[in-house]
Amino acid sequence: MQSRQDVLNQAVERKRCASCERWQGERMPGSEPGTVAITAETDTGLCIGGGWDGSERRARSACGHWRLWPPLAPAVSSC
């Protein structure tokens, strides 16, 4: 992943694929609490076990099977 200056911070509260534990794309916890860092909203990753199981999904996509990506839990609970 690029340096933190070159990434987008997406709010976890939006419940998008980038912050879901089922999404296998490249990401890291964001620089702000309650965010996830991605290089672009068009980044893709494989959905494992969700509503789009086995499908390539974009970071900004969403579905009704969203679950918080565990590395984000401490930041979200402290917001």
N, C-alpha and C positions, 0 to 999 in steps of 0.2 A: 504494500500500500504506500501511497505517496506520503510526504510529510504532512503534519497536521495543518499547515498553512494552505495546502492544496486540496483540502477535502471539504465536503458539505456536511454540516451538522443537521440531521433530520430529527425532529421532535418525536420522542417515543410515544407521546399521547396520540399521535396520528395513526398508530397501529398499522404501520406499513411493513412490508416484507423485510426491509433492512433491520428492523428491530425485533423480528420474530425468531424464536429458537429453531424453527423448522427450515429457515432459509439458509442456504449454504454459500452465499456470496461473500466476497471480501469486504470486511468492515472492522471497525474497532469502536470502543466506547468513545463518545464525542468529548470535545473539550469543555462543553457546558454540561452540568448535571441534567439528566433526563433526555440526553440526545445520543444518537448513534452517528458515527462518521463514515461516510461513503465517498468515493471519488466522483460519482455522478449519479443522478437519479435514474439514468439509463443502465447502470450496472446490473448485471444479471447473476442469478444463482439458482441452483436446483432446490425445489421444494421437497422436503422429505417428511412425509406423514401428515401433511396438511390437506386442505381442500384442493390443492393443485399438485398432489403427490406425484413425483416423477417428472414434473414440468419445469422448464426454465422460466423464471419469473424476474421481473424488474424490481429494483430496490424500492420503487415507489408504489408497487402494486399492493393490493390488500385483499383479504378474504375473511370469512367468518370463523376461521380456525386459528387466528393469531394467538401466539403465546409469547410472553416476554423472553427475550434472549437473556439467559442467566447472568452474563457479565454486566448487564445494565441494571440488575435488581438493586444493588446498594445505592446507586445514584438516584433511581426513581423513588425509592422509599424515603430518601432524605430530602426530597423536593417539597 
